[in-house]
């Protein structure tokens, strides 16, 4: 799945330069998976470090501030965009966990709920804007639809990952391996079954959440929960440093394009 393939459908032609999202490359997917893992362990770490209600409130404020910065940016700025994605990951995890831990909603129910919400967002986005391509994000309304979709995919991915790891008893490592295989299905479906590039992108995008979160949990949680017990705080810190290094590289790579 390349950025050129994602521009199918006409409305994006000639407008890519103004897009508020990055080119879809291998590095895009790597950073995306890392942010999902960081969001999972950071949410767990903060929930144990302080009162969960305070943690959710602080996460919500940071999430709102990151989105405001992203919406105010005139074009794609790597560190602004990826900061927003990280905060979406943290807050999306908190929102999904709140439904289960705070309200007692089973993971199977929350999975269906977020899947329905995502479908509604996609339908509205398509009917109003006539495209779901991420490289058509050139207006405030399209950007709003984009981030609504991103938030919902994170919540859905969180619910799916918890469903497989706990309810279905696959464990974090088992879930991670399963999603590592599953994320290869969308590009294979595009190549051999003719699935559209946009549908392929969003299917893979949803799967990055449980993939990254499952492995992050496996590294961070104690053995009694099926993990290696490295600590959610340490895992979050390591992931943050790696993400920062990669985003720094992306920022440096863009500098020659600016005058």
C-alpha positions, 0 to 999 in steps of 0.5 A: 500500500503506497501513497500513490495507491491511496490517492485513487478516486480523483478528488485528491489529484493535485491536492496532495501537497496540502494534505495534513497527514504523512505519506504512507511508507514502511516507516509510517506503519512502524511508527504507527505500531509503536504508538499503539504499544506506547498508548497501551502501556502508558494508559496502564502505567498512569492508571496505577500511578494515580487515581484513574479518574484523574488519569483520564482527565489529564489524558483528555486534556493532553489529547485535546491540546494535541488535536488543537495543535494539529488542526492549527498546523497549516500542513503536515508537521511530523512532530505535531501529527505524531504527538496527536497520534500518541495522545489519541492512542493513550486517550483511546485506550483509556476510553475503551478501558473505562467501558470495561473497568468502569462500566462493566461492559464486556469486551465483546459488547464494546468491540461490536459497539466501536465497530458500529461507530466506526462504520457510521463514521465511514458512511457519513464521511463517504456521503459528505466528502465522497472519498475516504482517502487519507490524502484528501485531508485538505479541509477542516471538515475532512480533517475532523472526519479523519481524526474521528476515524482515528480515535474510533479505530484506536478504541476498536483495536483496544477492545479487540485486543483485550477480547482476544487476550482475556475473554478468548484466553489467547494471552498477550503473546498469542494475540500479538502473533495472531494480529501479526498474521492478520495484518498481512491479510489486507495487502494480500487481499488487495493484490490477489482479490482486488480489494481497494487501496483505501479499504486495505489501508483502513483495515490494516490501520485498525489491526495496528492497534491490537498488534502493537498493544498486545506485544507492549502488554506482553513485555510490560505486565507481570508473569501472572498476566502472561507477560515478561514483567519489564514494567509498563513504565519502562516499556512506555519510556523505551517506546517513547524514545524510539518514536521520538528518534523516528519522528526526529528523522522524519522531521529532518528528512522534510527540511530540504523541502522547505524554504 
